[in-house]
């Protein structure tokens, strides 16, 4: 029986040894002698912490994005740079091999459509995703591959005055995937390894379209070891519940709110009540004031439960925070966007809303359960960078964004340490008998807290299995 002995680790400021066996922390003591089955890990005084949980991520999209062309800031800042990036990528592939771009923002080249993309690259099918995840832009060759039937395109396919598609497709990921079924599902092993190197031991996939096919794909990735992290899966109402994997769980029904097309209150309450009857919470995507108002109203009227959550809560003014305090719901936010998008927010977000962007301290002071995710690939997948952003609250250009909302390093770390099933409600204890989901740092916490960086991760364990170790 294989076991691990972590020696000379810092736990809550004290030096200790920990033996991992049968998926748990079997023994903790100031000194333990190696046993024949032990693999010894010398911690050298590095902090041993509960493993990190990314409470909002999109795994398949992240895997696909890592082989896609970057089409937005900071890599691409203007139209010429975008054209160059697309042409360079096309030079290494045949015209039958479509190009996939990610991260586009209007600051690069305005509102792209099929004609503007054709002018940049007309020799290859090109499909670019907006950094919000809500929009795809296709050139003419990519549109032709969809074989759009006359007069029966879904409502998210934008049409011009003559009834022809403009190349702009809003929130039709399921439909697009169905019409692009010749593309193989992305390999999750690179994503699993990347997250392991960050110390991530569990993730909540927040993709609203997750259904039976995705459940099967993730189950296979877990069995093969491609995805070693524990996984909680949001999705639609048809997401299965049965599994023989104790580390693959069904999560909330994900509901995307769009302030330009908000649903009727009765329909929304029915979604909430159906989810609750099925033993599931509801997770509402809320990035504007109006979306948050609609979500809170529906939850309050339908009967909120502790398993319900607000995703992003991008703009939460005091009146809405007071409303949230009365409900037993959690917030899962993305402080990394303060750094990654803060400069754009200062230009694009209404001045009255800027003080309430991606609040942190305000939620904690109001005792609203608060956890965090990276929203990768729409944000960078490094949770340590997100923690540092919660501490600094500065944009990439150094502009301060509501510094009174800043967290301490300990509070920022806790955003990524609550249980997947209870975001924002405590952290897993480091104690004998507890699951061995752990991250070991290269330095004591007193040093690591000065600059929260993923380069400081030394090793990661999930259920007592070492999934990453820095051999340098």
C-alpha positions as CSV (number, residue, x, y, z in Angstrom):
1,X,0.0,0.0,0.0
2,X,1.6,3.3,-1.2
3,X,1.7,6.2,1.2
4,X,3.4,9.6,1.4
5,X,5.3,11.0,4.3
6,X,5.6,14.8,4.1
7,X,8.4,15.9,6.5
8,X,9.2,19.2,8.0
9,X,6.1,21.1,6.6
10,X,4.7,24.3,8.1
11,X,1.1,23.8,9.3
12,X,-0.6,26.7,10.9
13,X,2.8,28.2,11.8
14,X,4.3,25.0,13.3
15,X,6.6,22.4,11.9
16,X,5.0,19.0,11.5
17,X,5.1,15.7,9.6
18,X,2.1,14.2,7.8
19,X,1.5,10.7,6.5
20,X,-1.0,10.3,3.7
21,X,-2.6,6.9,3.3
22,X,-5.9,5.6,1.9
23,X,-6.7,9.1,0.5
24,X,-6.5,10.8,3.9
25,X,-4.2,12.4,6.3
26,X,-3.6,9.4,8.4
27,X,-1.1,10.8,11.0
28,X,0.1,14.2,11.9
29,X,2.9,14.7,14.4
30,X,6.0,16.8,15.2
31,X,8.1,13.9,14.1
32,X,7.3,10.7,12.1
33,X,9.7,8.0,11.0
34,X,9.4,6.6,7.5
35,X,7.6,3.3,7.0
36,X,8.5,0.9,4.2
37,X,5.6,2.0,2.0
38,X,6.3,5.7,2.4
39,X,7.4,7.9,-0.4
40,X,9.2,10.7,1.5
41,X,8.7,14.3,0.5
42,X,10.9,16.9,2.2
43,X,8.9,20.1,2.7
44,X,11.9,22.1,4.0
45,X,9.6,24.3,6.0
46,X,7.2,25.0,3.1
47,X,3.6,25.7,4.0
48,X,1.2,22.7,3.7
49,X,-2.3,24.0,2.8
50,X,-5.7,22.7,1.9
51,X,-5.8,22.2,-1.9
52,X,-7.3,25.0,-4.1
53,X,-10.7,24.8,-5.6
54,X,-11.6,26.8,-8.7
55,X,-15.3,27.4,-8.2
56,X,-16.0,28.7,-11.7
57,X,-14.1,27.4,-14.7
58,X,-14.9,26.0,-18.2
59,X,-12.7,23.0,-18.8
60,X,-13.5,22.1,-22.4
61,X,-13.3,25.7,-23.5
62,X,-10.0,26.1,-21.7
63,X,-8.6,23.0,-23.4
64,X,-9.7,24.3,-26.8
65,X,-8.4,27.8,-26.1
66,X,-4.9,26.5,-25.4
67,X,-4.7,25.5,-29.0
68,X,-6.4,28.6,-30.3
69,X,-5.1,31.9,-31.7
70,X,-5.1,34.7,-29.2
71,X,-7.1,37.6,-30.7
72,X,-7.3,40.2,-27.9
73,X,-5.4,42.1,-25.3
74,X,-2.7,41.9,-24.1
75,X,-1.3,39.8,-26.9
76,X,-3.2,41.6,-29.7
77,X,-4.0,45.3,-29.4
78,X,-5.0,46.5,-32.8
79,X,-6.3,45.5,-36.2
80,X,-2.9,45.0,-37.8
81,X,-1.8,42.8,-35.0
82,X,-5.0,40.7,-35.3
83,X,-4.5,40.3,-39.1
84,X,-0.9,39.3,-38.5
85,X,-1.8,36.7,-35.9
86,X,-4.5,35.1,-38.1
87,X,-2.2,35.0,-41.1
88,X,0.7,33.5,-39.2
89,X,-1.6,30.8,-37.8
90,X,-3.0,30.0,-41.2
91,X,0.5,29.6,-42.7
92,X,1.0,26.4,-40.7
93,X,-2.2,24.6,-41.7
94,X,-4.2,23.6,-44.7
95,X,-7.4,25.5,-45.8
96,X,-9.4,22.5,-44.7
97,X,-8.2,23.0,-41.1
98,X,-10.3,25.8,-39.5
99,X,-8.8,28.5,-37.3
100,X,-10.2,29.1,-33.9
101,X,-9.5,32.4,-32.2
102,X,-10.3,33.5,-28.6
103,X,-10.2,36.6,-26.4
104,X,-11.4,39.2,-28.9
105,X,-12.5,42.6,-27.6
106,X,-13.8,45.6,-29.6
107,X,-10.9,47.7,-28.6
108,X,-8.8,45.7,-31.1
109,X,-10.8,46.3,-34.3
110,X,-14.3,47.3,-33.5
111,X,-17.4,45.1,-34.1
112,X,-16.1,42.4,-36.4
113,X,-18.3,40.6,-38.8
114,X,-17.9,38.2,-41.7
115,X,-16.7,40.9,-44.2
116,X,-14.1,42.4,-41.9
117,X,-12.8,38.9,-41.1
118,X,-12.8,38.0,-44.9
119,X,-10.6,41.1,-45.5
120,X,-8.1,39.8,-42.9
121,X,-8.1,36.2,-43.9
122,X,-10.2,34.8,-46.7
123,X,-8.3,31.6,-47.4
124,X,-9.2,29.6,-44.3
125,X,-12.4,29.2,-42.2
126,X,-12.0,31.5,-39.2
127,X,-14.1,31.5,-36.0
128,X,-13.3,33.9,-33.2
129,X,-14.8,34.0,-29.7
130,X,-15.4,37.3,-27.9
131,X,-13.7,37.4,-24.5
132,X,-17.1,37.5,-22.8
133,X,-17.9,34.1,-24.2
134,X,-21.3,35.3,-25.5
135,X,-20.4,35.9,-29.1
136,X,-18.7,34.1,-32.0
137,X,-17.6,35.9,-35.2
138,X,-17.2,33.8,-38.3
139,X,-15.9,34.6,-41.7
140,X,-17.6,33.5,-44.9
141,X,-15.8,30.2,-45.2
142,X,-16.6,29.3,-41.6
143,X,-20.3,30.2,-42.1
144,X,-20.4,28.0,-45.2
145,X,-19.2,25.0,-43.2
146,X,-22.3,25.4,-40.9
147,X,-24.5,24.7,-44.0
148,X,-27.2,27.1,-42.7
149,X,-30.6,26.0,-43.8
150,X,-32.6,28.8,-45.4
151,X,-35.0,30.6,-43.0
152,X,-34.4,28.3,-40.1
153,X,-31.3,29.7,-38.3
154,X,-31.6,30.0,-34.5
155,X,-32.4,33.4,-33.0
156,X,-28.7,34.0,-32.0
157,X,-27.6,34.1,-35.6
158,X,-27.5,37.8,-36.5
159,X,-28.9,38.7,-40.0
160,X,-28.4,41.8,-42.1
161,X,-31.2,43.8,-43.8
162,X,-31.3,41.3,-46.7
163,X,-31.7,38.3,-44.4
164,X,-28.1,37.1,-44.8
165,X,-26.0,36.1,-41.8
166,X,-23.5,38.8,-40.7
167,X,-21.1,36.2,-39.2
168,X,-22.0,37.3,-35.6
169,X,-23.6,34.5,-33.5
170,X,-24.8,35.2,-30.0
171,X,-25.1,32.5,-27.2
172,X,-25.6,29.5,-29.6
173,X,-22.8,27.3,-28.4
174,X,-24.9,24.2,-28.2
175,X,-26.1,24.7,-31.8
176,X,-22.6,25.5,-33.1
177,X,-21.2,22.5,-31.4
178,X,-23.9,20.2,-33.0
179,X,-23.1,21.6,-36.4
180,X,-19.3,21.3,-35.9
181,X,-19.4,17.7,-34.7
182,X,-16.5,16.7,-37.0
183,X,-14.2,18.4,-34.6
184,X,-12.9,15.9,-31.9
185,X,-13.4,16.8,-28.2
186,X,-10.4,18.5,-26.8
187,X,-7.9,16.5,-24.7
188,X,-8.2,17.5,-21.1
189,X,-4.8,16.1,-20.0
190,X,-2.9,19.4,-20.6
191,X,-5.5,21.3,-18.6
192,X,-5.4,18.8,-15.8
193,X,-1.6,19.1,-15.6
194,X,-1.7,22.9,-15.7
195,X,-4.2,23.1,-12.8
196,X,-2.3,20.5,-10.8
197,X,0.9,22.7,-11.1
198,X,-1.2,25.6,-9.7
199,X,-2.2,23.5,-6.6
200,X,-5.8,23.0,-7.8
201,X,-7.4,19.9,-6.4
202,X,-11.0,20.5,-7.3
203,X,-13.0,22.5,-9.9
204,X,-16.6,23.4,-10.6
205,X,-17.3,23.5,-14.3
206,X,-19.8,26.3,-14.8
207,X,-20.7,25.7,-18.5
208,X,-24.5,26.0,-18.8
209,X,-24.8,23.6,-21.8
210,X,-23.2,20.7,-20.0
211,X,-25.5,17.6,-20.5
212,X,-25.2,13.9,-20.9
213,X,-22.5,14.0,-23.6
214,X,-20.2,16.3,-21.5
215,X,-20.9,14.2,-18.3
216,X,-19.6,11.1,-20.2
217,X,-16.6,12.9,-21.5
218,X,-15.6,14.2,-18.1
219,X,-16.2,10.8,-16.6
220,X,-13.8,9.2,-19.1
221,X,-11.2,12.0,-18.5
222,X,-11.4,11.2,-14.7
223,X,-11.0,7.5,-15.3
224,X,-8.0,7.9,-17.6
225,X,-6.3,10.3,-15.2
226,X,-6.4,13.1,-17.8
227,X,-8.3,15.2,-15.3
228,X,-7.1,14.3,-11.8
229,X,-9.0,17.0,-10.0
230,X,-12.2,16.4,-8.1
231,X,-15.1,17.8,-10.3
232,X,-18.4,19.3,-9.7
233,X,-20.4,19.9,-12.9
234,X,-23.0,22.5,-13.5
235,X,-25.2,22.2,-16.6
236,X,-28.7,22.1,-17.9
237,X,-31.7,20.3,-16.5
238,X,-30.8,17.0,-18.3
239,X,-27.4,16.6,-16.6
240,X,-27.2,13.1,-15.2
241,X,-26.8,12.3,-11.5
242,X,-25.7,8.7,-11.4
243,X,-21.9,8.0,-11.3
244,X,-19.6,5.4,-10.0
245,X,-16.9,8.1,-9.4
246,X,-17.1,9.6,-5.9
247,X,-15.1,12.6,-7.2
248,X,-17.5,13.5,-10.0
249,X,-20.6,15.3,-8.7
250,X,-23.6,17.0,-10.3
251,X,-23.9,20.7,-9.4
252,X,-26.3,23.5,-10.0
253,X,-28.5,24.3,-12.9
254,X,-26.7,27.1,-14.7
255,X,-28.9,29.9,-16.0
256,X,-27.5,32.7,-18.2
257,X,-29.2,36.0,-17.8
258,X,-28.8,38.6,-20.5
259,X,-30.2,42.1,-19.8
260,X,-31.1,42.5,-23.4
261,X,-33.4,39.5,-23.3
262,X,-34.5,38.9,-19.7
263,X,-37.0,36.0,-19.1
264,X,-40.4,36.4,-17.5
265,X,-40.4,36.1,-13.7
266,X,-42.8,33.1,-13.7
267,X,-40.6,31.2,-16.1
268,X,-37.5,31.9,-14.0
269,X,-39.2,30.8,-10.8
270,X,-40.3,27.6,-12.5
271,X,-36.6,26.9,-13.3
272,X,-35.6,27.5,-9.7
273,X,-38.4,25.3,-8.2
274,X,-37.7,22.5,-10.7
275,X,-34.0,22.5,-9.8
276,X,-34.8,22.4,-6.1
277,X,-37.2,19.5,-6.5
278,X,-34.4,17.7,-8.3
279,X,-32.0,18.3,-5.4
280,X,-30.0,21.0,-7.2
281,X,-29.3,24.6,-6.7
282,X,-29.5,27.3,-9.4
283,X,-26.5,29.4,-10.4
284,X,-27.3,32.7,-12.1
285,X,-24.8,34.5,-14.4
286,X,-25.1,38.1,-13.4
287,X,-22.7,40.8,-14.8
288,X,-25.0,43.8,-14.7
289,X,-27.3,45.5,-12.1
290,X,-30.4,44.5,-14.0
291,X,-29.4,40.9,-14.2
292,X,-28.7,40.8,-10.5
293,X,-32.0,42.4,-9.7
294,X,-33.9,39.8,-11.8
295,X,-32.0,36.9,-10.2
296,X,-32.5,38.1,-6.7
297,X,-36.2,38.8,-7.3
298,X,-36.8,35.3,-8.7
299,X,-34.8,33.6,-6.0
300,X,-36.7,35.4,-3.2
301,X,-40.1,34.7,-4.7
302,X,-39.3,31.0,-5.5
303,X,-37.7,30.4,-2.2
304,X,-33.9,30.5,-2.1
305,X,-31.7,27.7,-0.7
306,X,-28.1,27.7,0.5
307,X,-27.1,25.7,-2.6
308,X,-28.2,28.6,-4.9
309,X,-25.4,31.0,-6.1
310,X,-24.7,34.2,-8.0
311,X,-21.9,33.9,-10.5
312,X,-19.7,37.0,-11.1
313,X,-21.8,39.6,-9.2
314,X,-19.8,42.0,-11.4
315,X,-21.7,45.1,-10.2
316,X,-23.2,45.0,-6.7
317,X,-24.2,48.4,-5.3
318,X,-25.1,48.8,-1.6
319,X,-28.9,48.3,-2.1
320,X,-28.4,45.0,-3.9
321,X,-25.9,43.9,-1.3
322,X,-28.4,44.6,1.4
323,X,-30.9,42.5,-0.5
324,X,-28.4,39.6,-0.9
325,X,-27.8,39.7,2.9
326,X,-31.4,38.5,3.4
327,X,-31.0,35.5,1.2
328,X,-29.1,32.3,2.1
329,X,-27.1,32.3,-1.2
330,X,-23.4,32.4,-2.1
331,X,-21.5,34.6,-4.5
332,X,-18.7,33.2,-6.7
333,X,-16.7,36.1,-8.2
334,X,-13.5,36.7,-10.3
335,X,-11.1,39.2,-8.8
336,X,-8.6,38.4,-11.6
337,X,-10.8,40.5,-13.9
338,X,-9.8,43.6,-12.0
339,X,-6.2,43.1,-13.2
340,X,-7.0,41.6,-16.6
341,X,-9.8,43.9,-17.7
342,X,-9.7,46.8,-15.2
343,X,-8.4,49.4,-17.6
344,X,-11.2,48.6,-20.0
345,X,-13.7,48.7,-17.2
346,X,-12.6,52.3,-16.4
347,X,-13.4,53.3,-19.9
348,X,-16.6,51.3,-20.6
349,X,-18.4,50.8,-17.2
350,X,-20.7,53.6,-16.1
351,X,-19.1,55.8,-13.5
352,X,-21.8,55.1,-11.0
353,X,-21.1,51.4,-11.2
354,X,-17.3,51.5,-11.0
355,X,-17.1,51.5,-7.1
356,X,-19.0,48.3,-7.0
357,X,-17.0,46.2,-9.5
358,X,-16.1,42.7,-8.3
359,X,-16.5,43.5,-4.7
360,X,-14.7,41.4,-2.1
361,X,-14.4,42.9,1.4
362,X,-18.0,44.2,1.1
363,X,-19.4,40.7,0.7
364,X,-17.4,39.4,3.6
365,X,-18.4,42.3,5.9
366,X,-22.0,41.6,5.0
367,X,-21.4,37.9,5.8
368,X,-22.4,36.8,2.3
369,X,-20.6,33.5,1.6
370,X,-17.9,34.4,-1.0
371,X,-15.8,32.1,-3.1
372,X,-13.8,32.7,-6.3
373,X,-13.1,31.1,-9.7
374,X,-11.0,32.2,-12.6
375,X,-13.7,31.8,-15.3
376,X,-10.9,30.4,-17.5
377,X,-10.5,30.6,-20.4
378,X,-12.4,33.9,-20.3
379,X,-9.9,34.8,-17.5
380,X,-6.4,33.5,-16.9
381,X,-6.6,30.1,-15.1
382,X,-4.0,30.9,-12.4
383,X,-5.8,31.2,-9.1
384,X,-2.7,32.7,-7.4
385,X,-2.9,35.6,-9.8
386,X,-6.6,36.0,-8.9
387,X,-5.7,36.0,-5.2
388,X,-3.1,38.7,-5.7
389,X,-5.6,40.8,-7.7
390,X,-8.0,40.5,-4.7
391,X,-5.2,41.9,-2.5
392,X,-3.9,44.6,-4.9
393,X,-7.2,45.6,-6.7
394,X,-5.2,47.3,-9.5
395,X,-5.5,47.1,-13.3
396,X,-2.6,46.0,-15.5
397,X,-1.7,49.6,-16.0
398,X,-1.7,50.2,-12.2
399,X,-5.0,52.0,-11.8
400,X,-6.7,51.4,-8.4
401,X,-10.2,49.9,-8.4
402,X,-12.1,50.4,-5.1
403,X,-9.1,49.7,-2.8
404,X,-11.4,49.6,0.2
405,X,-12.6,46.2,-1.2
406,X,-9.2,44.7,-0.9
407,X,-8.6,41.5,1.0
408,X,-5.7,40.2,3.1
409,X,-3.6,37.4,1.6
410,X,-5.3,35.0,4.0
411,X,-8.8,36.1,2.9
412,X,-7.8,35.9,-0.7
413,X,-6.5,32.4,-0.3
414,X,-9.7,31.3,1.5
415,X,-11.7,32.3,-1.7
416,X,-10.2,29.2,-3.3
417,X,-10.3,26.8,-0.4
418,X,-14.0,26.2,0.4
419,X,-15.7,22.9,-0.5
420,X,-17.0,22.6,-4.0
421,X,-20.5,21.9,-2.8
422,X,-20.4,24.8,-0.3
423,X,-18.6,27.8,-1.9
424,X,-17.6,30.5,0.6
425,X,-18.6,28.4,3.6
426,X,-15.4,27.5,5.4
427,X,-12.2,25.7,4.4
428,X,-11.2,22.1,4.7
429,X,-9.4,21.4,7.9
430,X,-5.9,20.0,8.1
431,X,-6.4,17.2,10.6
432,X,-6.0,13.5,11.0
433,X,-8.7,11.6,9.1
434,X,-9.5,14.4,6.7
435,X,-9.2,13.9,2.9
436,X,-5.7,14.5,1.6
437,X,-6.4,17.2,-0.9
438,X,-3.3,19.3,-0.4
439,X,-0.9,21.8,-1.8
440,X,2.7,22.2,-0.6
441,X,4.5,25.5,-1.0
442,X,8.2,26.1,-1.4
443,X,8.3,28.6,1.4
444,X,6.6,29.3,4.7
445,X,3.3,31.2,4.5
446,X,4.9,34.2,6.2
447,X,7.0,34.6,3.0
448,X,4.5,33.3,0.4
449,X,1.8,35.8,1.5
450,X,4.0,38.7,0.5
451,X,3.5,37.8,-3.2
452,X,0.9,35.1,-4.1
453,X,2.4,33.3,-7.1
454,X,1.9,29.9,-8.6
455,X,5.6,29.5,-9.1
456,X,5.7,28.9,-5.3
457,X,3.8,25.6,-5.5
458,X,6.0,22.6,-4.8
459,X,3.5,19.6,-4.9
460,X,-0.1,18.8,-5.1
461,X,-2.1,15.8,-3.9
462,X,-5.7,14.7,-4.6
463,X,-7.2,12.0,-2.4
464,X,-3.7,11.2,-1.2
465,X,-2.4,10.7,-4.8
466,X,0.4,13.1,-5.9
467,X,-0.7,14.7,-9.1
468,X,2.2,17.2,-9.4
469,X,5.6,17.8,-8.0
470,X,8.1,20.4,-9.0
471,X,11.2,18.4,-9.7
472,X,13.4,21.5,-10.2
